Amino acid sequence: MRVPRGAAKSPFGLFVCLCLLAQTPARNSDGNPDRSRDLNAVEAEAQRHPRSFTFLQDLTDRIGPRLTGSSQEAKAGEWALQTMRAIGLQNVHGEPWQLERGWRRGYARCELLAPFPLELRVVSYGWTGSTAKRGITAEIVRLDSDALDQEVRKNSGAWAGKVLFLTPKDPAHSDAFQALSRLPGFLQAAVRARAAAVILHDRRPGALLPHTGPLGFPGRSSTLAVLDIAREHETMLARLLDSGTTVRVRIDVRNEFTAGAVSSSNIVGEIVGTRHPEEVVLLGAHLDSWELGTGAIDDGFGVAAVLGAAQSIVAAGVKPDRTLRFVLFTGEEQGLLGSRAYTRAHQRELANFVCALILDWGQGRITKLPLAGHSELAATFEELFRAISGVAPVQVAAGYLTFTDAFAFTLAGVPGIAPLQDSQDYAMWAHSAADTLDKVSPEVLALDSTLLALTALWTADYPTRPGSVWSPERTARELRQQQSSLELLGLWPFQG
């Protein structure tokens, strides 16, 4: 964004300049949008009245964790509807979808009995079962998590009544992705073999702080008790077992499944376009979270940034040419369930989607914009980031991010763009009790919210429609290199 030379010498001068520009009409004499003035108006509004951190405080400290299908998630949905209406968005509504069954975490306790007593730090994975009432006492058997198919074939006959401890035989060369993809089939075999429970350390970094997460995509569940364990305790158990020591534990787990399906809702609001209202630029994040913490960085940060972006655009009085649609998805943590339900429900409309910009990469500053294979968008966004280089440097990059709601749109042929963020310790904190508001910088959140607003508005007002929507045939062809991994995760939607 260019400003008069003298204004950049002080923050006050820059602010005054932006305010003056914001008061001028945002259209040229021919009626076309003056994009620089619109951008200036939105940035000035974002600086004057930053709201994103207030949104995040409301979401995390008033509502708290938001497990998909829970009463807390429904409460968060009502909050999001009220917030969108208060901002002044149009067509605010919820779009329900069905989750196969709901789940509620109870408690998980694990005590080492032999060779010595010690309380072990564990938590249940999502959508996993319970032990018998009053718990079980059992011996631990170590299995190679990188060779689960072979373990089932060779050793499952000896698993009855045992706690199966999954850890890589060679941690330095472990393939955590392959282990995760084979886990659902392995758990079915463990149930048939009448195993007592499973302990599997999540490969995220961390100290004495276990993580939770899905058993696999999409929406996998197990009636067996499946526990994550703190890394230090995992390595201790592995060391004892490798030395030939008999290891016995007492495990008591109590979780609950619903008897049937439960409803969840994606929350939607719009700023309807003035010239091409049928063309849509989507800006989104996911409203659901895991419930060990309060979901501040995964993905309350994204939710707050999106709502802050909407607030800045509406308050600036900017009227985009194309429709800006703001969507807060649910079910992301269970395998992009809400966003995939959304793309199915809007199948006939997807040809009019320019792109889906979805923020879900932690609590850091936006540094890159990967184009999900749509290289035709590169010139559009490079032009933008040159224009706003004074706000923050952002690079345009190639590549895909497969485990965010943006990828649901990529699979549907729409450019699904998940901005990369410089989020240190994100993997350590997300899905754990450490995912709380204190990890978030208000200044970084405000900056990312501003960048989202400017990127969405630039795309919505671009003189010619940027990008393209691929046919299913081309999408399958472009993603062919990822087919095997996506099939393993149950995310490959194409035939043949």
Sequence and secondary structure as in RCSB ss.txt:
>XXXX:A:sequence
MRVPRGAAKSPFGLFVCLCLLAQTPARNSDGNPDRSRDLNAVEAEAQRHPRSFTFLQDLTDRIGPRLTGSSQEAK
AGEWALQTMRAIGLQNVHGEPWQLERGWRRGYARCELLAPFPLELRVVSYGWTGSTAKRGITAEIVRLDSDALDQ
EVRKNSGAWAGKVLFLTPKDPAHSDAFQALSRLPGFLQAAVRARAAAVILHDRRPGALLPHTGPLGFPGRSSTLA
VLDIAREHETMLARLLDSGTTVRVRIDVRNEFTAGAVSSSNIVGEIVGTRHPEEVVLLGAHLDSWELGTGAIDDG
FGVAAVLGAAQSIVAAGVKPDRTLRFVLFTGEEQGLLGSRAYTRAHQRELANFVCALILDWGQGRITKLPLAGHS
ELAATFEELFRAISGVAPVQVAAGYLTFTDAFAFTLAGVPGIAPLQDSQDYAMWAHSAADTLDKVSPEVLALDST
LLALTALWTADYPTRPGSVWSPERTARELRQQQSSLELLGLWPFQG
>XXXX:A:secstr
    GGGGGSHHHHHHHHHHHHTS SB TTS B HHHHHHHHHHHHHHS  HHHHHHIIIIII    TTSHHHHH
HHHHHHHHHHHHT EEEEEEEEEES  EEEEEEEEEEEESS EEE EEE TT    STT EEEEEEEEETT HHH
HHHHHGGG TT EEEEE SSGGG  HHHHHHHHHHHHHHHHHTT  EEEE  SS  SS      SSTTT   SS 
EEEE HHHHHHHHHHHHTT   EEEEEEEEEE SS EEEEEEEEEE  SSEEEEEEEEEEE    SSS  IIIII
HHHHHHHHHHHHHHHTT   SEEEEEEEES GGGTSHHHHHHHHHTGGGGGGEEEEEE  S SSEEEEEE TT G
GGHHHHHHHHHHTTTT   EEE    TTSTHHHHHHTTS EE  EEE TTHHHHTTSTT SGGG  HHHHHHHHH
HHHHHHHHHHT SS  S    HHHHHHHTGGGHHHHHHHT      
